[in-house]
């Protein structure tokens, strides 16, 4: 097979190896769900005027294995995508094909990504309510329950202590759907390789499930196909699909042999960047004693009251609150861009209006050769002599991954060398 074709963000390349089947696959599995993720068209070769399939990327990263070609959508920021993906909070901008299992020869670990996606779906299920269904049971009871089974009843030895042979339906959490989820969770915990917090979250949910659901070691891929979906269990479908992938024998064997398995996927990098930076800020604030005693983080808090006649929701990525004063010294919005834009600043000003107690707002961009630190003063009321002001900052963080850097070293370096100094700088005005 030829070497992978690498296509950077907002770049395009001809991929002559793409077949008609590949085009149908890309359109059905990826472009149908995210039409603007990449463009697929025919372009002319300059040398012999031959028409070749061409892929033009947007802001997506990922891997797609086709019949005779592998396409890598690469990031403009040279970082470890797989490390960052283990912090992804939503699958809204993550398009994947769990049925197309591929080898990850590059050595990047995929199990933590699968763990994050699975955890996200599991939390959705827990928040919406774990499914309860009626399960048919047949057993001997000391009292009559449901329907009496006469044929089995007359075969009993009446000289013994009599029992009723009953058939009844029991409303329980211990149903097929939840047994699949619990078994998959149990297997997945052993697959997680580097994100210990992710492993801990899965362990906690596994413990909670075991209180109501029996762990059935015989559950397999075939059981996933027996699940019939309706309005009561429709929200289980994504996690059942993930479970089916986890049950695949090659996935389990790859853990034992130390290999890496994955599946075709693409993801919008602005979502990856936003979720990662947000989580790093939260962890520094919550875990570092220099901040945790005074501040707490409120993430993605919606505001619905800026416009009364129309529902316009603004969602800053991070709101930092001073626990002692009750004020909000800093609002942060992460932007996966190389350049500042007026629209970004308008957003910050809207955030400061939504929270009158806010003292400063900051846009955080990925570090590049063109990013500069910026500081701007916004006047809240130009009609009075001494109006209140709010500071607007622009800062950058470097997410560059060093060669052969492991997960813990990468996260530690980002926190200590990038996030903490940034917070110390921006929160200085709150201490004055």
Secondary structure, 3 states (H helix, E strand, C coil): CCCCEEECCCCEEECCCCCHHHHHHHHHHHHCCCCCCEEEEEEECCCCCCEEEEEEECCEEEEEECCCCEEEECCCCCCCHHHHHCCCCCCCCEEEEEEEEEECCCCCCCHHHHHHHHHHHHHHHHHHCCCCEEEEEEEEECCCCCEECHHHHHCCCCCCCCCEEEEEEEEECCCHHHHHHHHHHHHHHHHCCCCHHHHHHHHHHHHHHHCCCCCCCCCCHHHHHCCCCCCCCHHHHHHHHHHHHHHCHHHHHHHHHCCCEEEEEEEEHHHHHHHHHHHHHHHHHHHCHHHHCCEEEEECCCECCCCCCCCCCECCCEEEEECCCCCCCEEEEEECCCCCCHHHHHHHHHHHHHCCCCCEEEEEEECCCCCCCEEEEEECCCCCCCCCEEEEEEEEECCCCCCCCCHHHHHHHHHHHHHHHHHHHHCHHHHC
